[in-house]
């Protein structure tokens, strides 16, 4: 490389400009500053979008819980219409779904987002009626103690 530089320097000194023949070819690539700018822009966009995405994920989890509670309520209401001994609101979801008269309405339904042993039918009515609730820490499972009990069974939208 040095010999080429010296060769160009002296060989074409007077007749032609050395820039034309001795110029190094510039590599076509991104510079470090360009890469840092792109990473910074991506970071700013991620910070702006991430809270919205988390909000959508939380809403989807809540919709799952409401859907599962709605299925329980529909099965219990169907059972109560056909039987003389209706289930009370204090009945837990696990004992309700183990009832033979109700289990036929819930065939194949999974309750992965309900803690069936600690969630009562009253809790399900409240959730379906729009009561605010939260999840058990670090899970997608309904925490029945966080349900705002501001509504009644009669408010269920049919």
OpenMM code with the backbone's topology and positions (N, CA, C; nanometers):
from openmm import Vec3, app, unit

residues = "UNK UNK UNK UNK UNK UNK UNK UNK UNK UNK UNK UNK UNK UNK UNK UNK UNK UNK UNK UNK UNK UNK UNK UNK UNK UNK UNK UNK UNK UNK UNK UNK UNK UNK UNK UNK UNK UNK UNK UNK UNK UNK UNK UNK UNK UNK UNK UNK UNK UNK UNK UNK UNK UNK UNK UNK UNK UNK UNK UNK UNK UNK UNK UNK UNK UNK UNK UNK UNK UNK UNK UNK UNK UNK UNK UNK UNK UNK UNK UNK UNK UNK UNK UNK UNK UNK UNK UNK UNK UNK UNK UNK UNK UNK UNK UNK UNK UNK UNK UNK UNK UNK UNK UNK UNK UNK UNK UNK UNK UNK UNK UNK UNK UNK UNK UNK UNK UNK UNK UNK UNK UNK UNK UNK UNK UNK UNK UNK UNK UNK UNK UNK UNK UNK UNK UNK UNK UNK UNK UNK UNK UNK UNK UNK UNK UNK UNK UNK UNK UNK UNK UNK UNK UNK UNK UNK UNK UNK".split()
positions = [
    Vec3(0.0823, -0.1186, 0.0000),
    Vec3(0.0000, 0.0000, 0.0000),
    Vec3(0.0874, 0.1259, 0.0000),
    Vec3(0.1947, 0.1238, 0.0773),
    Vec3(0.2842, 0.2393, 0.0832),
    Vec3(0.3534, 0.2597, -0.0509),
    Vec3(0.3932, 0.1528, -0.1119),
    Vec3(0.4606, 0.1664, -0.2412),
    Vec3(0.3667, 0.2272, -0.3457),
    Vec3(0.2397, 0.1953, -0.3391),
    Vec3(0.1428, 0.2533, -0.4305),
    Vec3(0.1306, 0.4032, -0.4074),
    Vec3(0.1287, 0.4434, -0.2824),
    Vec3(0.1182, 0.5850, -0.2498),
    Vec3(0.2399, 0.6605, -0.3013),
    Vec3(0.3560, 0.6075, -0.2783),
    Vec3(0.4789, 0.6724, -0.3242),
    Vec3(0.4828, 0.6740, -0.4766),
    Vec3(0.4449, 0.5648, -0.5349),
    Vec3(0.4436, 0.5552, -0.6794),
    Vec3(0.3526, 0.6618, -0.7401),
    Vec3(0.2340, 0.6762, -0.6835),
    Vec3(0.1401, 0.7752, -0.7342),
    Vec3(0.1909, 0.9163, -0.7097),
    Vec3(0.2523, 0.9352, -0.5971),
    Vec3(0.2962, 1.0693, -0.5598),
    Vec3(0.3984, 1.1234, -0.6597),
    Vec3(0.4891, 1.0400, -0.6985),
    Vec3(0.5944, 1.0892, -0.7852),
    Vec3(0.5663, 1.0681, -0.9334),
    Vec3(0.4956, 0.9696, -0.9654),
    Vec3(0.4731, 0.9371, -1.1044),
    Vec3(0.3810, 1.0368, -1.1734),
    Vec3(0.2725, 1.0772, -1.1047),
    Vec3(0.1743, 1.1645, -1.1674),
    Vec3(0.1774, 1.3051, -1.1106),
    Vec3(0.2874, 1.3434, -1.0589),
    Vec3(0.2955, 1.4708, -0.9899),
    Vec3(0.2601, 1.5874, -1.0799),
    Vec3(0.3174, 1.5953, -1.1960),
    Vec3(0.2954, 1.7125, -1.2784),
    Vec3(0.1852, 1.6929, -1.3830),
    Vec3(0.1698, 1.5734, -1.4319),
    Vec3(0.0787, 1.5550, -1.5434),
    Vec3(-0.0688, 1.5436, -1.5030),
    Vec3(-0.1020, 1.4708, -1.3961),
    Vec3(-0.2414, 1.4501, -1.3565),
    Vec3(-0.2564, 1.4654, -1.2054),
    Vec3(-0.3753, 1.5033, -1.1664),
    Vec3(-0.3973, 1.5124, -1.0215),
    Vec3(-0.3960, 1.3734, -0.9584),
    Vec3(-0.3298, 1.3637, -0.8458),
    Vec3(-0.3150, 1.2334, -0.7821),
    Vec3(-0.4453, 1.1835, -0.7186),
    Vec3(-0.5397, 1.2725, -0.6942),
    Vec3(-0.6652, 1.2311, -0.6314),
    Vec3(-0.7391, 1.1297, -0.7184),
    Vec3(-0.7299, 1.1474, -0.8448),
    Vec3(-0.8043, 1.0610, -0.9350),
    Vec3(-0.7547, 0.9168, -0.9322),
    Vec3(-0.6260, 0.8952, -0.9195),
    Vec3(-0.5705, 0.7611, -0.9266),
    Vec3(-0.5357, 0.7027, -0.7907),
    Vec3(-0.5019, 0.7840, -0.6960),
    Vec3(-0.4536, 0.7328, -0.5685),
    Vec3(-0.5598, 0.7341, -0.4587),
    Vec3(-0.6755, 0.7749, -0.4904),
    Vec3(-0.7809, 0.7836, -0.3880),
    Vec3(-0.8232, 0.6427, -0.3456),
    Vec3(-0.8287, 0.6229, -0.2163),
    Vec3(-0.8730, 0.4948, -0.1629),
    Vec3(-1.0220, 0.4813, -0.1859),
    Vec3(-1.0653, 0.3644, -0.2165),
    Vec3(-1.2094, 0.3424, -0.2313),
    Vec3(-1.2730, 0.3422, -0.0936),
    Vec3(-1.3768, 0.4197, -0.0815),
    Vec3(-1.4471, 0.4279, 0.0458),
    Vec3(-1.5433, 0.3098, 0.0544),
    Vec3(-1.5410, 0.2399, 0.1655),
    Vec3(-1.6325, 0.1279, 0.1845),
    Vec3(-1.7736, 0.1798, 0.2051),
    Vec3(-1.8674, 0.1100, 0.1478),
    Vec3(-2.0067, 0.1491, 0.1631),
    Vec3(-2.0645, 0.0726, 0.2816),
    Vec3(-2.0769, 0.1413, 0.3950),
    Vec3(-2.1304, 0.0812, 0.5174),
    Vec3(-2.1844, 0.1921, 0.6061),
    Vec3(-2.2548, 0.1511, 0.7108),
    Vec3(-2.3083, 0.2486, 0.8046),
    Vec3(-2.1999, 0.2902, 0.9023),
    Vec3(-2.2010, 0.4167, 0.9370),
    Vec3(-2.1050, 0.4649, 1.0354),
    Vec3(-2.1586, 0.4367, 1.1745),
    Vec3(-2.0727, 0.4488, 1.2714),
    Vec3(-2.1103, 0.4250, 1.4104),
    Vec3(-2.2174, 0.5239, 1.4553),
    Vec3(-2.2070, 0.6466, 1.4127),
    Vec3(-2.3055, 0.7488, 1.4512),
    Vec3(-2.4425, 0.7147, 1.3937),
    Vec3(-2.4459, 0.6692, 1.2698),
    Vec3(-2.5739, 0.6294, 1.2105),
    Vec3(-2.6361, 0.5124, 1.2862),
    Vec3(-2.5551, 0.4159, 1.3234),
    Vec3(-2.6063, 0.3008, 1.3986),
    Vec3(-2.6594, 0.3434, 1.5354),
    Vec3(-2.5891, 0.4313, 1.6034),
    Vec3(-2.6346, 0.4800, 1.7340),
    Vec3(-2.7654, 0.5569, 1.7195),
    Vec3(-2.7770, 0.6359, 1.6144),
    Vec3(-2.9009, 0.7116, 1.5922),
    Vec3(-3.0189, 0.6177, 1.5684),
    Vec3(-2.9999, 0.5142, 1.4904),
    Vec3(-3.1073, 0.4179, 1.4639),
    Vec3(-3.1474, 0.3456, 1.5920),
    Vec3(-3.0501, 0.3037, 1.6709),
    Vec3(-3.0796, 0.2357, 1.7974),
    Vec3(-3.1531, 0.3287, 1.8924),
    Vec3(-3.1142, 0.4550, 1.8960),
    Vec3(-3.1829, 0.5516, 1.9827),
    Vec3(-3.3277, 0.5714, 1.9390),
    Vec3(-3.3516, 0.5805, 1.8102),
    Vec3(-3.4890, 0.5968, 1.7598),
    Vec3(-3.5731, 0.4739, 1.7939),
    Vec3(-3.5177, 0.3554, 1.7753),
    Vec3(-3.5903, 0.2328, 1.8101),
    Vec3(-3.6205, 0.2298, 1.9596),
    Vec3(-3.5254, 0.2710, 2.0415),
    Vec3(-3.5472, 0.2756, 2.1861),
    Vec3(-3.6577, 0.3717, 2.2248),
    Vec3(-3.6598, 0.4881, 2.1629),
    Vec3(-3.7644, 0.5875, 2.1927),
    Vec3(-3.9013, 0.5338, 2.1528),
    Vec3(-3.9101, 0.4712, 2.0365),
    Vec3(-4.0374, 0.4127, 1.9929),
    Vec3(-4.0821, 0.3005, 2.0863),
    Vec3(-3.9883, 0.2181, 2.1319),
    Vec3(-4.0228, 0.1087, 2.2233),
    Vec3(-4.0755, 0.1627, 2.3553),
    Vec3(-4.0133, 0.2677, 2.4059),
    Vec3(-4.0592, 0.3274, 2.5318),
    Vec3(-4.1983, 0.3874, 2.5153),
    Vec3(-4.2269, 0.4417, 2.3996),
    Vec3(-4.3582, 0.5023, 2.3759),
    Vec3(-4.4669, 0.3970, 2.3561),
    Vec3(-4.4345, 0.2847, 2.2950),
    Vec3(-4.5344, 0.1837, 2.2609),
    Vec3(-4.5546, 0.0805, 2.3716),
    Vec3(-4.4531, 0.0508, 2.4501),
    Vec3(-4.4590, -0.0561, 2.5500),
    Vec3(-4.5733, -0.0426, 2.6500),
    Vec3(-4.6013, 0.0740, 2.7066),
    Vec3(-4.7140, 0.0827, 2.8010),
    Vec3(-4.8484, 0.0485, 2.7373),
    Vec3(-4.8681, 0.0875, 2.6124),
    Vec3(-4.9938, 0.0540, 2.5448),
    Vec3(-5.0052, -0.0962, 2.5247),
    Vec3(-4.8976, -0.1602, 2.4858),
    Vec3(-4.8998, -0.3045, 2.4646),
    Vec3(-4.9298, -0.3762, 2.5960),
    Vec3(-4.8676, -0.3327, 2.7051),
    Vec3(-4.8950, -0.3932, 2.8355),
    Vec3(-5.0404, -0.3737, 2.8747),
    Vec3(-5.0976, -0.2592, 2.8436),
    Vec3(-5.2381, -0.2344, 2.8734),
    Vec3(-5.3288, -0.3280, 2.7963),
    Vec3(-5.2951, -0.3522, 2.6690),
    Vec3(-5.3743, -0.4445, 2.5878),
    Vec3(-5.3648, -0.5869, 2.6419),
    Vec3(-5.2475, -0.6250, 2.6870),
    Vec3(-5.2293, -0.7592, 2.7428),
    Vec3(-5.3117, -0.7752, 2.8699),
    Vec3(-5.3096, -0.6738, 2.9570),
    Vec3(-5.3901, -0.6795, 3.0799),
    Vec3(-5.5383, -0.6881, 3.0482),
    Vec3(-5.5835, -0.6110, 2.9518),
    Vec3(-5.7255, -0.6150, 2.9141),
    Vec3(-5.7639, -0.7521, 2.8598),
    Vec3(-5.6762, -0.8142, 2.7837),
    Vec3(-5.7043, -0.9478, 2.7304),
    Vec3(-5.7164, -1.0497, 2.8433),
    Vec3(-5.6306, -1.0370, 2.9441),
    Vec3(-5.6386, -1.1266, 3.0600),
    Vec3(-5.7700, -1.1068, 3.1340),
    Vec3(-5.8113, -0.9824, 3.1485),
    Vec3(-5.9369, -0.9541, 3.2184),
    Vec3(-6.0567, -1.0060, 3.1397),
    Vec3(-6.0511, -0.9968, 3.0085),
    Vec3(-6.1599, -1.0482, 2.9256),
    Vec3(-6.1721, -1.1997, 2.9420),
    Vec3(-6.0583, -1.2691, 2.9546),
    Vec3(-6.0615, -1.4133, 2.9783),
    Vec3(-6.1351, -1.4458, 3.1074),
    Vec3(-6.1032, -1.3717, 3.2135),
    Vec3(-6.1672, -1.3954, 3.3432),
    Vec3(-6.3167, -1.3683, 3.3337),
    Vec3(-6.3541, -1.2575, 3.2717),
    Vec3(-6.4964, -1.2235, 3.2575),
    Vec3(-6.5684, -1.3320, 3.1777),
    Vec3(-6.5051, -1.3821, 3.0730),
    Vec3(-6.5658, -1.4873, 2.9915),
    Vec3(-6.5876, -1.6142, 3.0734),
    Vec3(-6.4887, -1.6528, 3.1522),
    Vec3(-6.5031, -1.7729, 3.2340),
    Vec3(-6.6106, -1.7548, 3.3408),
    Vec3(-6.6164, -1.6373, 3.4015),
    Vec3(-6.7221, -1.6096, 3.5000),
    Vec3(-6.8594, -1.6108, 3.4331),
    Vec3(-6.8683, -1.5573, 3.3140),
    Vec3(-6.9960, -1.5553, 3.2415),
    Vec3(-7.0437, -1.6979, 3.2121),
    Vec3(-6.9516, -1.7857, 3.1758),
    Vec3(-6.9886, -1.9251, 3.1498),
    Vec3(-7.0409, -1.9920, 3.2760),
    Vec3(-6.9762, -1.9650, 3.3895),
    Vec3(-7.0221, -2.0221, 3.5166),
    Vec3(-7.1619, -1.9711, 3.5484),
    Vec3(-7.1825, -1.8420, 3.5345),
    Vec3(-7.3130, -1.7823, 3.5665),
    Vec3(-7.4220, -1.8385, 3.4754),
    Vec3(-7.3933, -1.8514, 3.3478),
    Vec3(-7.4937, -1.9049, 3.2551),
    Vec3(-7.5304, -2.0482, 3.2919),
    Vec3(-7.4307, -2.1284, 3.3302),
    Vec3(-7.4584, -2.2665, 3.3700),
    Vec3(-7.5404, -2.2703, 3.4984),
    Vec3(-7.5059, -2.1857, 3.5958),
    Vec3(-7.5793, -2.1816, 3.7229),
    Vec3(-7.7217, -2.1334, 3.7000),
    Vec3(-7.7395, -2.0323, 3.6180),
    Vec3(-7.8740, -1.9812, 3.5897),
    Vec3(-7.9593, -2.0867, 3.5193),
    Vec3(-7.8994, -2.1590, 3.4259),
    Vec3(-7.9726, -2.2661, 3.3578),
    Vec3(-8.0120, -2.3746, 3.4572),
    Vec3(-7.9197, -2.4089, 3.5462),
    Vec3(-7.9483, -2.5090, 3.6497),
    Vec3(-8.0592, -2.4594, 3.7428),
    Vec3(-8.0512, -2.3344, 3.7862),
    Vec3(-8.1506, -2.2795, 3.8791),
    Vec3(-8.2901, -2.2736, 3.8163),
    Vec3(-8.2989, -2.2510, 3.6854),
    Vec3(-8.4289, -2.2472, 3.6184),
    Vec3(-8.4956, -2.3848, 3.6133),
    Vec3(-8.4142, -2.4896, 3.6038),
    Vec3(-8.4688, -2.6244, 3.5885),
    Vec3(-8.4854, -2.6986, 3.7207),
    Vec3(-8.4291, -2.6476, 3.8289),
    Vec3(-8.4333, -2.7188, 3.9564),
    Vec3(-8.5022, -2.6353, 4.0632),
    Vec3(-8.5602, -2.7068, 4.1595),
    Vec3(-8.6305, -2.6394, 4.2687),
    Vec3(-8.5357, -2.5880, 4.3762),
    Vec3(-8.4152, -2.6425, 4.3821),
    Vec3(-8.3195, -2.5986, 4.4845),
    Vec3(-8.2055, -2.5216, 4.4181),
    Vec3(-8.2212, -2.3904, 4.4019),
    Vec3(-8.1160, -2.3119, 4.3355),
    Vec3(-7.9908, -2.3005, 4.4225),
    Vec3(-7.8807, -2.2815, 4.3568),
    Vec3(-7.7541, -2.2625, 4.4286),
    Vec3(-7.7476, -2.1206, 4.4828),
    Vec3(-7.6919, -2.1063, 4.6017),
    Vec3(-7.6791, -1.9725, 4.6603),
    Vec3(-7.5543, -1.9040, 4.6055),
    Vec3(-7.5501, -1.7745, 4.6207),
    Vec3(-7.4357, -1.6973, 4.5702),
    Vec3(-7.3085, -1.7235, 4.6492),
    Vec3(-7.3211, -1.7755, 4.7694),
    Vec3(-7.2020, -1.8023, 4.8502),
    Vec3(-7.1341, -1.9333, 4.8110),
    Vec3(-7.1952, -2.0093, 4.7227),
    Vec3(-7.1371, -2.1358, 4.6772),
    Vec3(-7.0090, -2.1077, 4.5994),
    Vec3(-6.9066, -2.1887, 4.6256),
    Vec3(-6.7817, -2.1703, 4.5517),
    Vec3(-6.7985, -2.2237, 4.4102),
    Vec3(-6.7182, -2.1726, 4.3213),
    Vec3(-6.7253, -2.2143, 4.1812),
    Vec3(-6.6896, -2.3620, 4.1689),
    Vec3(-6.5930, -2.4096, 4.2486),
    Vec3(-6.5531, -2.5507, 4.2384),
    Vec3(-6.6671, -2.6437, 4.2757),
    Vec3(-6.7429, -2.6105, 4.3816),
    Vec3(-6.8552, -2.6976, 4.4176),
    Vec3(-6.9693, -2.6833, 4.3171),
    Vec3(-6.9843, -2.5667, 4.2573),
    Vec3(-7.0892, -2.5484, 4.1565),
    Vec3(-7.0592, -2.6292, 4.0309),
    Vec3(-6.9348, -2.6248, 3.9837),
    Vec3(-6.9027, -2.6964, 3.8592),
    Vec3(-6.8923, -2.8471, 3.8807),
    Vec3(-6.8766, -2.8912, 4.0057),
    Vec3(-6.8755, -3.0354, 4.0316),
    Vec3(-7.0171, -3.0912, 4.0438),
    Vec3(-7.1169, -3.0044, 4.0552),
    Vec3(-7.2566, -3.0459, 4.0599),
    Vec3(-7.2936, -3.1063, 3.9244),
    Vec3(-7.3541, -3.2249, 3.9264),
    Vec3(-7.3865, -3.2946, 3.8010),
    Vec3(-7.4816, -3.2141, 3.7131),
    Vec3(-7.5731, -3.1415, 3.7740),
    Vec3(-7.6677, -3.0634, 3.6958),
    Vec3(-7.6032, -2.9453, 3.6251),
    Vec3(-7.4917, -2.8973, 3.6780),
    Vec3(-7.4220, -2.7828, 3.6180),
    Vec3(-7.3094, -2.8284, 3.5259),
    Vec3(-7.2446, -2.9379, 3.5614),
    Vec3(-7.1283, -2.9822, 3.4836),
    Vec3(-7.1641, -3.0127, 3.3387),
    Vec3(-7.2893, -3.0521, 3.3124),
    Vec3(-7.3272, -3.0795, 3.1728),
    Vec3(-7.3281, -2.9526, 3.0880),
    Vec3(-7.3486, -2.8368, 3.1505),
    Vec3(-7.3454, -2.7096, 3.0771),
    Vec3(-7.2021, -2.6602, 3.0548),
    Vec3(-7.1105, -2.7150, 3.1322),
    Vec3(-6.9715, -2.6687, 3.1259),
    Vec3(-6.8790, -2.7749, 3.0680),
    Vec3(-6.9318, -2.8612, 2.9860),
    Vec3(-6.8523, -2.9685, 2.9281),
    Vec3(-6.7422, -2.9105, 2.8394),
    Vec3(-6.6186, -2.9410, 2.8721),
    Vec3(-6.5046, -2.8955, 2.7933),
    Vec3(-6.4562, -2.7552, 2.8247),
    Vec3(-6.5179, -2.6871, 2.9212),
    Vec3(-6.4766, -2.5507, 2.9558),
    Vec3(-6.3627, -2.5582, 3.0571),
    Vec3(-6.2565, -2.4840, 3.0312),
    Vec3(-6.1435, -2.4787, 3.1242),
    Vec3(-6.1515, -2.3505, 3.2049),
    Vec3(-6.1144, -2.3604, 3.3311),
    Vec3(-6.1171, -2.2448, 3.4205),
    Vec3(-5.9757, -2.2135, 3.4690),
    Vec3(-5.8863, -2.1916, 3.3750),
    Vec3(-5.7467, -2.1647, 3.4077),
    Vec3(-5.7233, -2.0296, 3.4722),
    Vec3(-5.8163, -1.9365, 3.4565),
    Vec3(-5.7976, -1.8026, 3.5116),
    Vec3(-5.8818, -1.7779, 3.6357),
    Vec3(-5.9497, -1.8811, 3.6839),
    Vec3(-6.0290, -1.8683, 3.8063),
    Vec3(-5.9716, -1.9606, 3.9127),
    Vec3(-5.9584, -1.9090, 4.0325),
    Vec3(-5.9254, -1.9934, 4.1470),
    Vec3(-6.0591, -2.0474, 4.1957),
    Vec3(-6.0993, -2.1620, 4.1426),
    Vec3(-6.2358, -2.2111, 4.1618),
    Vec3(-6.2691, -2.2397, 4.3074),
    Vec3(-6.1696, -2.2715, 4.3882),
    Vec3(-6.1994, -2.3038, 4.5283),
    Vec3(-6.2269, -2.1794, 4.6117),
    Vec3(-6.1660, -2.0677, 4.5789),
    Vec3(-6.1863, -1.9471, 4.6606),
    Vec3(-6.2779, -1.8436, 4.5950),
    Vec3(-6.3172, -1.8661, 4.4709),
    Vec3(-6.4071, -1.7733, 4.4021),
    Vec3(-6.5507, -1.8207, 4.4205),
    Vec3(-6.6362, -1.7312, 4.4674),
    Vec3(-6.7772, -1.7665, 4.4868),
    Vec3(-6.8586, -1.7252, 4.3642),
    Vec3(-6.9817, -1.7734, 4.3602),
    Vec3(-7.0709, -1.7336, 4.2509),
    Vec3(-7.0982, -1.5839, 4.2564),
    Vec3(-7.1045, -1.5284, 4.3769),
    Vec3(-7.1241, -1.3835, 4.3938),
    Vec3(-7.0088, -1.3077, 4.3281),
    Vec3(-6.8863, -1.3585, 4.3471),
    Vec3(-6.7712, -1.2963, 4.2818),
    Vec3(-6.7867, -1.2984, 4.1299),
    Vec3(-6.8347, -1.4082, 4.0762),
    Vec3(-6.8553, -1.4182, 3.9309),
    Vec3(-6.9616, -1.3196, 3.8843),
    Vec3(-7.0706, -1.3073, 3.9612),
    Vec3(-7.1736, -1.2098, 3.9253),
    Vec3(-7.1151, -1.0687, 3.9245),
    Vec3(-7.0344, -1.0376, 4.0246),
    Vec3(-6.9747, -0.9039, 4.0327),
    Vec3(-6.8815, -0.8766, 3.9149),
    Vec3(-6.7994, -0.9752, 3.8801),
    Vec3(-6.7050, -0.9582, 3.7689),
    Vec3(-6.7804, -0.9355, 3.6382),
    Vec3(-6.8851, -1.0125, 3.6149),
    Vec3(-6.9625, -0.9978, 3.4913),
    Vec3(-7.0336, -0.8632, 3.4874),
    Vec3(-7.0723, -0.8125, 3.6025),
    Vec3(-7.1414, -0.6838, 3.6091),
    Vec3(-7.0466, -0.5645, 3.5992),
    Vec3(-6.9187, -0.5897, 3.5810),
    Vec3(-6.8249, -0.4803, 3.5589),
    Vec3(-6.7456, -0.4383, 3.6804),
    Vec3(-6.7475, -0.5171, 3.7865),
    Vec3(-6.6686, -0.4828, 3.9047),
    Vec3(-6.5199, -0.4876, 3.8706),
    Vec3(-6.4460, -0.3970, 3.9299),
    Vec3(-6.3009, -0.3953, 3.9104),
    Vec3(-6.2391, -0.5107, 3.9885),
    Vec3(-6.1369, -0.5727, 3.9306),
    Vec3(-6.0687, -0.6825, 3.9985),
    Vec3(-5.9234, -0.6841, 3.9562),
    Vec3(-5.8456, -0.7638, 4.0270),
    Vec3(-5.7038, -0.7755, 3.9972),
    Vec3(-5.6661, -0.9229, 3.9983),
    Vec3(-5.5436, -0.9504, 3.9598),
    Vec3(-5.4951, -1.0874, 3.9534),
    Vec3(-5.4083, -1.1184, 4.0739),
    Vec3(-5.3957, -1.2485, 4.1034),
    Vec3(-5.3007, -1.2923, 4.2039),
    Vec3(-5.1620, -1.2568, 4.1518),
    Vec3(-5.0743, -1.2167, 4.2408),
    Vec3(-4.9429, -1.1653, 4.2014),
    Vec3(-4.8681, -1.2620, 4.1100),
    Vec3(-4.8172, -1.2087, 4.0006),
    Vec3(-4.7370, -1.2807, 3.9005),
    Vec3(-4.8110, -1.3964, 3.8332),
    Vec3(-4.9436, -1.3900, 3.8285),
    Vec3(-5.0214, -1.4936, 3.7597),
    Vec3(-5.1323, -1.4278, 3.6786),
    Vec3(-5.2063, -1.5100, 3.6066),
    Vec3(-5.3232, -1.4631, 3.5312),
    Vec3(-5.4515, -1.5087, 3.5991),
    Vec3(-5.4428, -1.5429, 3.7272),
    Vec3(-5.5566, -1.5988, 3.8003),
    Vec3(-5.6252, -1.4892, 3.8806),
    Vec3(-5.7577, -1.4874, 3.8735),
    Vec3(-5.8389, -1.3898, 3.9454),
    Vec3(-5.8129, -1.3987, 4.0955),
    Vec3(-5.7926, -1.2834, 4.1579),
    Vec3(-5.7804, -1.2758, 4.3035),
    Vec3(-5.9149, -1.2282, 4.3571),
    Vec3(-5.9955, -1.3174, 4.4165),
    Vec3(-6.1311, -1.2804, 4.4589),
    Vec3(-6.1353, -1.1715, 4.5657),
    Vec3(-6.0275, -1.1533, 4.6397),
    Vec3(-6.0278, -1.0506, 4.7450),
    Vec3(-6.0169, -0.9100, 4.6881),
    Vec3(-5.9810, -0.8977, 4.5610),
    Vec3(-5.9658, -0.7645, 4.5009),
    Vec3(-6.0902, -0.7183, 4.4263),
    Vec3(-6.1955, -0.7979, 4.4274),
    Vec3(-6.3169, -0.7629, 4.3532),
    Vec3(-6.3925, -0.6545, 4.4278),
    Vec3(-6.4257, -0.5482, 4.3547),
    Vec3(-6.5064, -0.4392, 4.4098),
    Vec3(-6.6521, -0.4839, 4.4055),
    Vec3(-6.7110, -0.5115, 4.5219),
    Vec3(-6.8466, -0.5676, 4.5294),
    Vec3(-6.9528, -0.4600, 4.5231),
    Vec3(-6.9535, -0.3793, 4.4218),
    Vec3(-7.0495, -0.2699, 4.4130),
    Vec3(-7.1778, -0.3033, 4.3402),
    Vec3(-7.1885, -0.4218, 4.2817),
    Vec3(-7.3081, -0.4534, 4.2038),
    Vec3(-7.3807, -0.5736, 4.2632),
    Vec3(-7.4996, -0.6007, 4.2124),
    Vec3(-7.5804, -0.7121, 4.2614),
    Vec3(-7.6080, -0.8107, 4.1500),
    Vec3(-7.6610, -0.9248, 4.1889),
    Vec3(-7.6922, -1.0312, 4.0934),
    Vec3(-7.7976, -0.9863, 3.9924),
    Vec3(-7.8890, -0.9011, 4.0336),
    Vec3(-7.9974, -0.8571, 3.9462),
    Vec3(-7.9491, -0.7688, 3.8319),
    Vec3(-7.8241, -0.7207, 3.8400),
    Vec3(-7.7714, -0.6316, 3.7374),
    Vec3(-7.7116, -0.7054, 3.6178),
    Vec3(-7.7125, -0.8393, 3.6208),
    Vec3(-7.6494, -0.9157, 3.5132),
    Vec3(-7.7191, -0.8846, 3.3816),
    Vec3(-7.6382, -0.8511, 3.2819),
    Vec3(-7.6930, -0.8191, 3.1493),
    Vec3(-7.7215, -0.9491, 3.0764),
    Vec3(-7.8407, -0.9644, 3.0289),
    Vec3(-7.8776, -1.0885, 2.9598),
    Vec3(-7.8898, -1.0644, 2.8118),
] * unit.nanometer
topology = app.Topology()
chain = topology.addChain("A")
for resn in residues:
    res = topology.addResidue(resn, chain)
    for name in ("N", "CA", "C"):
        topology.addAtom(name, app.Element.getBySymbol(name[0]), res)
